[in-house]
Amino acid sequence: MFVLYHCTKRENVSSILSEGLLTRYASCWKHSKKKPIYLSNEPFNGFGESCFKVTCPETVELSRLSDWEYLCSDDISPEYLEYMGEKEK
């Protein structure tokens, strides 16, 4: 298993906790047909107030964009997510 992080707006936290990370809601690639989920190896990376630790199952497809950023083409169920809270101001 591979540990990465996903940051989001606080209003998305409850739905992510209940449904997981879903590609149909991925917002960073609005104009592409397939909407990957953005993940980073850095927690609280500036892309939202709230952060999830994502223990990626071996079955998900990950594409490495750089040393610190990844795209996931598959949905990730809540069992692989741990809510880390909000970024301190």
Backbone as CSV, one residue per row, in Angstrom:
resi,resn,N_x,N_y,N_z,CA_x,CA_y,CA_z,C_x,C_y,C_z
1,MET,0.843,-1.191,0.000,0.000,0.000,0.000,0.879,1.241,0.000
2,PHE,0.362,2.290,-0.562,1.087,3.525,-0.790,0.326,4.651,-0.096
3,VAL,0.974,5.462,0.733,0.293,6.529,1.466,0.515,7.865,0.765
4,LEU,-0.611,8.533,0.463,-0.597,9.872,-0.126,-1.634,10.712,0.608
5,TYR,-1.825,11.953,0.167,-2.751,12.871,0.842,-3.625,13.563,-0.184
6,HIS,-4.844,13.872,0.248,-5.786,14.607,-0.591,-6.340,15.767,0.225
7,CYS,-6.196,16.972,-0.286,-6.739,18.156,0.383,-7.978,18.631,-0.352
8,THR,-8.906,19.196,0.407,-10.184,19.601,-0.167,-10.796,20.726,0.662
9,LYS,-11.872,21.281,0.145,-12.625,22.289,0.886,-13.355,21.615,2.035
10,ARG,-13.551,22.340,3.123,-14.196,21.741,4.304,-15.612,21.258,4.017
11,GLU,-16.311,21.886,3.072,-17.683,21.449,2.782,-17.745,20.081,2.087
12,ASN,-16.609,19.565,1.626,-16.580,18.248,0.993,-16.309,17.100,1.967
13,VAL,-15.915,17.416,3.184,-15.450,16.397,4.130,-16.514,15.341,4.420
14,SER,-17.732,15.732,4.745,-18.746,14.740,5.137,-19.078,13.783,3.994
15,SER,-19.165,14.286,2.764,-19.472,13.380,1.653,-18.297,12.455,1.348
16,ILE,-17.069,12.943,1.511,-15.895,12.089,1.299,-15.841,11.000,2.369
17,LEU,-16.156,11.355,3.604,-16.163,10.349,4.670,-17.203,9.258,4.429
18,SER,-18.327,9.613,3.835,-19.374,8.613,3.614,-19.255,7.898,2.265
19,GLU,-18.794,8.600,1.219,-18.755,8.011,-0.122,-17.344,7.672,-0.611
20,GLY,-16.333,8.296,-0.021,-14.963,8.126,-0.491,-14.595,9.213,-1.491
21,LEU,-13.444,9.067,-2.113,-13.003,9.982,-3.162,-13.494,9.429,-4.495
22,LEU,-14.321,10.205,-5.182,-14.960,9.736,-6.409,-14.494,10.567,-7.598
23,THR,-14.099,9.890,-8.652,-13.587,10.591,-9.828,-14.642,11.501,-10.456
24,ARG,-15.907,11.168,-10.316,-16.940,12.017,-10.938,-17.020,13.401,-10.299
25,TYR,-16.463,13.555,-9.090,-16.464,14.851,-8.415,-15.114,15.563,-8.483
26,ALA,-14.131,14.956,-9.096,-12.800,15.570,-9.158,-12.906,16.914,-9.882
27,SER,-12.422,17.956,-9.232,-12.626,19.297,-9.791,-11.394,19.910,-10.437
28,CYS,-10.234,19.322,-10.259,-9.041,19.981,-10.795,-8.865,19.755,-12.296
29,TRP,-9.668,18.897,-12.895,-9.553,18.609,-14.333,-10.932,18.709,-14.978
30,LYS,-11.582,19.831,-14.842,-12.974,20.004,-15.265,-13.208,19.740,-16.745
31,HIS,-12.219,19.960,-17.589,-12.441,19.871,-19.025,-12.002,18.544,-19.638
32,SER,-11.574,17.606,-18.831,-11.190,16.310,-19.381,-12.319,15.303,-19.184
33,LYS,-12.404,14.322,-20.066,-13.453,13.310,-19.953,-13.285,12.475,-18.699
34,LYS,-12.086,12.005,-18.469,-11.802,11.226,-17.267,-11.236,12.184,-16.233
35,LYS,-11.859,12.244,-15.084,-11.462,13.199,-14.057,-10.687,12.487,-12.954
36,PRO,-9.383,12.563,-12.980,-8.588,11.896,-11.942,-8.636,12.650,-10.617
37,ILE,-8.357,11.930,-9.567,-8.274,12.498,-8.221,-6.840,12.933,-7.985
38,TYR,-6.668,14.159,-7.526,-5.337,14.705,-7.272,-4.863,14.271,-5.882
39,LEU,-3.662,13.711,-5.823,-3.056,13.272,-4.565,-1.634,13.803,-4.486
40,SER,-1.139,13.944,-3.272,0.203,14.474,-3.058,0.895,13.675,-1.960
41,ASN,2.218,13.700,-1.965,2.924,13.075,-0.845,3.164,14.071,0.279
42,GLU,2.624,15.279,0.136,2.709,16.329,1.153,1.331,16.597,1.750
43,PRO,1.157,16.415,3.052,-0.137,16.777,3.652,-0.304,18.294,3.676
44,PHE,-1.549,18.736,3.676,-1.870,20.172,3.753,-1.063,20.958,2.733
45,ASN,-1.224,20.591,1.465,-0.426,21.167,0.390,-0.974,22.460,-0.196
46,GLY,-2.006,23.030,0.411,-2.512,24.315,-0.046,-3.723,24.250,-0.957
47,PHE,-4.225,23.061,-1.252,-5.365,22.921,-2.147,-6.665,22.689,-1.393
48,GLY,-6.842,23.330,-0.284,-8.040,23.187,0.528,-7.675,23.209,1.991
49,GLU,-8.678,23.471,2.837,-8.431,23.594,4.275,-8.327,22.238,4.976
50,SER,-8.975,21.231,4.418,-9.071,19.921,5.063,-8.212,18.896,4.338
51,CYS,-7.695,17.926,5.097,-6.778,16.952,4.509,-7.144,15.525,4.923
52,PHE,-7.003,14.617,3.962,-7.187,13.194,4.188,-5.884,12.455,3.917
53,LYS,-5.577,11.517,4.777,-4.498,10.568,4.516,-5.130,9.439,3.715
54,VAL,-4.533,9.109,2.579,-5.079,8.102,1.682,-4.104,6.931,1.612
55,THR,-4.531,5.791,2.106,-3.732,4.575,1.969,-4.235,3.885,0.710
56,CYS,-3.528,4.111,-0.382,-3.989,3.634,-1.686,-3.899,2.114,-1.774
57,PRO,-5.022,1.466,-2.086,-4.958,0.025,-2.298,-4.161,-0.267,-3.568
58,GLU,-3.603,-1.432,-3.649,-2.772,-1.786,-4.796,-3.569,-1.865,-6.091
59,THR,-4.883,-1.884,-5.995,-5.723,-2.005,-7.181,-5.984,-0.678,-7.896
60,VAL,-5.659,0.461,-7.278,-5.918,1.740,-7.933,-4.792,2.088,-8.897
61,GLU,-5.175,2.792,-9.953,-4.213,3.224,-10.961,-3.705,4.618,-10.599
62,LEU,-2.399,4.716,-10.342,-1.764,5.993,-10.012,-0.810,6.401,-11.127
63,SER,-0.834,7.685,-11.466,0.123,8.253,-12.415,0.928,9.308,-11.685
64,ARG,2.223,9.197,-11.753,3.093,10.154,-11.069,3.360,11.345,-11.991
65,LEU,3.026,12.542,-11.505,3.255,13.750,-12.284,4.601,14.392,-11.976
66,SER,4.999,14.303,-10.721,6.266,14.901,-10.285,6.713,14.161,-9.024
67,ASP,7.740,14.679,-8.381,8.222,14.058,-7.143,7.182,14.081,-6.034
68,TRP,6.214,14.981,-6.118,5.272,15.134,-5.015,3.797,15.061,-5.395
69,GLU,3.467,14.892,-6.692,2.059,14.871,-7.059,1.706,13.674,-7.948
70,TYR,0.481,13.174,-7.722,-0.007,11.975,-8.388,-1.451,12.187,-8.820
71,LEU,-1.865,11.456,-9.813,-3.260,11.406,-10.216,-3.741,9.969,-10.064
72,CYS,-4.955,9.828,-9.552,-5.555,8.513,-9.386,-6.785,8.438,-10.292
73,SER,-6.836,7.436,-11.148,-7.928,7.284,-12.112,-9.098,6.474,-11.578
74,ASP,-9.000,6.009,-10.357,-10.033,5.154,-9.775,-10.636,5.792,-8.526
75,ASP,-11.879,5.434,-8.241,-12.502,5.852,-6.988,-11.772,5.182,-5.822
76,ILE,-11.755,5.867,-4.682,-11.133,5.316,-3.470,-12.185,5.309,-2.370
77,SER,-12.482,4.121,-1.855,-13.554,3.987,-0.865,-13.123,4.540,0.501
78,PRO,-14.108,4.891,1.339,-13.828,5.508,2.639,-12.917,4.679,3.551
79,GLU,-12.913,3.371,3.395,-12.091,2.526,4.265,-10.595,2.799,4.116
80,TYR,-10.201,3.447,3.024,-8.785,3.767,2.780,-8.433,5.205,3.146
81,LEU,-9.385,5.914,3.753,-9.210,7.337,4.068,-9.190,7.575,5.574
82,GLU,-8.334,8.485,5.976,-8.291,8.921,7.378,-8.323,10.447,7.379
83,TYR,-9.353,11.003,7.993,-9.471,12.458,8.057,-8.444,13.008,9.033
84,MET,-7.620,13.945,8.571,-6.541,14.511,9.391,-6.908,15.858,10.011
85,GLY,-8.039,16.417,9.623,-8.457,17.703,10.163,-8.167,18.840,9.207
86,GLU,-8.174,20.050,9.782,-7.983,21.251,8.980,-6.607,21.849,9.214
87,LYS,-6.163,22.534,8.197,-4.869,23.218,8.250,-4.933,24.328,9.290
88,GLU,-3.907,24.412,10.110,-3.858,25.486,11.106,-3.490,26.788,10.417
89,LYS,-4.117,27.861,10.876,-3.892,29.175,10.243,-2.685,29.867,10.793
